[in-house]
């Protein structure tokens, strides 16, 4: 039987990544040390933040090393264990995606119950994705009941959770932007957004003003660029902007111009704060408890987009950067 395979980064992308930046190779066999487990990965996550780790520019996370397997969220079944408390047959969530089989210390994996929710949910709405939405809204943006909330990239994994969680926490109006009419329909018909628009249909500032004629209290930014400028232009007194991502500029080789209307923050006493979910893991228990209730009563649902096989993992990742996914993009292994 051939060895399990992994995806390695072989060259650093300049601008948009291409398949030539990656290689699919067999991984070297590894013996388990005491305290380690061997996991056959079943599903792995491909996320926009991974684009940043493919560059060697200084950032909040170590860049991926050339000639080594990349990593990211994955859930799989334990097939061998030399660790107390983790048994063969358990399912675990861990950080060694981009490979069919992972060997890791049991302390860096978390056992998850796949009878309560499918494995993929622990990479999405019940995992880092959902926690990102919750922490950004509650702690960073200080969401209050009655707030008007705008989220960009609203049909993506984080954005779709943001809109639904904002409604569940009492927002008076939730507006989303997305990149196609099909996604706009999904936001309105399936996810309960009050208004939504495709940013391809005109100037974002005009479309936003139409969707939020009375302005915004909270903007959850996944896109940056013209969306951020538009949100600043629509901020109400005391408005808050939480910056989670800026996918519109991730593949730029030149710096994108910043918002030209920052002076509005003076009039509105508005704030802009960037954040990383890693600083807010103390909210994970609180979020998991609330999310379970919201999922049970139907106020939090998630759509997933799958590609199949590790040989299509790079296609899935490039698809996320193009916006091909509705909800969380995942690779079934």
N, C-alpha and C positions, 0 to 999 in steps of 0.2 A: 504494500500500500504506500502511496506517495505521502510525503510529509505535508502537514498543513501549510497553507500559503499566507503571505502577508503583503501589504502594500507599503513600499518604501518610497521616500522622496529622494530622487536622484539628481535633481537640479532645482535651483530656486526660480520660481516664476517671476517674470518681469511683466507687469500688467496682468492680463487675464492668464490664469494657468491653462496649460494644455496637457493632453494625455502623455506627451513626451517627458513631462516633469516627474513622472511616476513610473515605478516598475513593480510588477507582481512577481514575487519570488517565493520559493519554498523556504520555510523557516527551519533553522537548525534544531535538531532534537535536544530537549532539555530535561535533565533529571530534576525531580522535586527535592528541595531542601526541607528540613524540618520547619513547620509553620506555613508551608506553601500549598497552593492548590493548583490544579490544572483544570481549565475551563474551556469547554467547547462553546464558542460564541454562537448565539442564535440570531441576534439582531444588534446592529451597531448604528450609531448616530453620525450623520454628516452635518456640520454646522458652519454658518458663515465665519465664526471666529477663527476657524482653522486656517482661513486664508492668511491671516496675520502671522500665524506660527510658521508659515512656509517661507517667510522672509527672515533675514537675519537681523533686521532692525531691532533696536532695543525696545522691548514692550513689557507688558505685565506678566507674560509667560515665556518660558524658555522656548526658543525656536526649535522646530523639528530638526533633528540631525540628518544630514545627507547620508544615504546608504543605510539607514536604519528604518524600521517600521515606524510609521506615525502612530499617534494614539488619540483616543477620544472615548466617549461613553459607549458601553456595550453591556448586554445582558446575556448570560449563557448558563449552561448546565455544568456543574462540577462533575468531572469524570474520574478524578483522582485527588485524594486529599491526604496531606500529612499535617493537618491542622486540627486542633481541638475546636469543636463548636461548628465546624463546617463539614457536612457529610456529602458523600457521593450522591448525586441526584438532586441536591439543593440547586436553586437558581440564585445567581448573584449578579449584582450591579457593580461594575468596576470601570477603570479608565483605560484599559488596553484594548481598544477597538482597532480597526484596520488590520485584523488578523483573524484567521479561522480558529486558532487555539491560543490561549493566553496562559502563561505561568506567572503567578504573582503571590505575594504574601497575603494570607487570608485577612490580615488586619486592614488591607487597603481595598477590601471588597465588602459589600453589604448584602446579606441574604434578603431576597425579596419573595413575596408570596404570589406566584403566578396563578393561583386559584382565585384570588380576589380581583386581579386585573391582569391583562396580558403583559408579557415581558416588555413589549414596546412602550407601554404606558409609563414605565419607570424611567424611560429616556425622555419622555415628553411631559405630559400634563401632570404626572405624579412625581416628576424628577426635577432636574435642573431647570428645564424650560418653564414649568409652572412656578417654581420658586423665584425665578428671575422676574416673572410678571408680578408676582405677589409682593416681593421685596421692593421692586421699583415703584409700584403704586403706593404701597402703604408707608414704607419707611423713607424712601427717597423723595417721592412726590407728595407725601402727606395727604393722601386722598381723604376727602371729607364727604359725608352724605350730601347729595345735591350738586356735587361738582359736575361740570361739563368736561368730558375727557376726549382727547383725540389721540389715536395711535396710528403710526405709519407702519407699513409692512404688516398690515392687520390680518392678512390671510396666512401669514407664516406661523411657525410654531409658537413663538413668544407672543406675537401680536394678537393671535386669535384667543390666547389665554387672557391677555390683558383686557380685551374688550368684555369678555364674559365675567371675569373677576370684578372689574369695575362696576358692572351692573349688579352683581351679587352683593357688592359692598355699598350700594345705594347711590351710585352716580345717577344724575338726572338725565344725562344725554351722553351717548357714546358714539363717536364718529370714527370711521376707519378709512384709510386709503390703501389701495392695492393696485396691481398692474394690469388687470383685465376685467371685463364685464362679468365673466364667469365667477371670478373671485368676489367681486362686489355683490353679486347675487347670493353667494355663499354667506357673506357677512350679514346681509339683511335677512335672508330666508332661514338660514340654519343656526346662526350664532346670536341673533337677537340684537344686532347693532341698530341704533336709531337712524343713522345716516351713513352713507359710504359713497366713495367716488373712485374712479380710476384716474390716477395721476397722468395718464396719457391723453386725457380728454380736454386738457387746457392748462392754464397756469394754476399751480397748486394753491397760491394765495387766493385766487378768485373762487376756486372750487371749495376751499375751506370756509371762506366767508359765507358762501351760499349754504353750506352744511351746518355752520355754527354762527348764525347771524348775530347772536348775543355774545360771541367770544368764547374763550376757553379758560378753564381753571388749571387743567393738567394736560401736558403733552408728553406722551411716552414715545421717545424717538428711537426707531430702529434703522432709520434711513439717512438722516443728515441732509446736507445740501439744501435744495429749495424747500423741502418740507420743514426744516428747522427755521428757515427764514420766515416761511408762511405762519408757522405757529407763534413765533415771537410777535408777528404783526397782529395776531388775533388774541394775544394774552389779555386777560382781565386783570384788574387790580389784585396783586398778591398771587399771580399765576406762577405755577411751578413746572419746570421742564426736567424730566429725568432722561439722561442720555444713556441708552443701553447699547446702541450700535449705530453704524453709519455705512450700511451695505452699498449705498450709491457711490462711495468713494474708495472702496477696498481695492479695486484693481487699477485705480488711477496711477499713472507714472508721474504726473505733475500734481502739486498741491491744489485742491479745489478751493475756490474762493469761499471765505467765511460769510456768515450772515451779515448783510449790510445795514441791518436795522437794530443793532444791539442797544442803541440809545433808548429804544422803547422800554428796555428793562428799568430805566430810571423812572419813567412816568408810571409804569405798572408796579414798581418795586418787585419785579419778577426775579426768579432765580433759575439758574441752569446748573444741574449737578450731574456729573457722570458717575457711573457705578459699575461694579463687578459683583456678580452673584456670590463669588467666593467669600466676600466680606459679610455675607448675611446668612450663613448656614445655621446660625442660632435660631432663625425663624423656621427651620425645616419642619420641626415637630408641629408647631402651630399651623403651618400651611397644610401639612399632610392631613391633619384632623379636619380642617375646614374643607379642603379639596374633596375628601371622602364624602362629606355631606353634600357638597355641590354636585358631585358626580351622581350620587344616589338620587337627588331630586331633579336632575336633568338640567341644572343651570350651568354646568360646565361639561361640554362635550369636546372631543378632539377628533379632527380628521387627520389621517396619516397618508403619506405618499410613499410607496415602497419601490425599491429596485431590488432585483434578486441576484445573489451571488457576489462573492468578493471581486470577481472579474469585472463587475459593473459598479463597484464602489466609487471609483473616480468619476464615472458618468453621473452618479447620484450627487456627488459633491459639486461638480460643475453645474448641475441642474439647479442646485440651491442658489448659486451665485447668479444664475439667469432668471430665477424666480419661477422655475417649472413646478415647484411643489405647492400643494394646498395643505396647510398644517405642517406637521413634522415630517421631514424627509429621513427615511430610514433604509438601511440595507439589510435584507434578510440573508443570513448566512446558512 
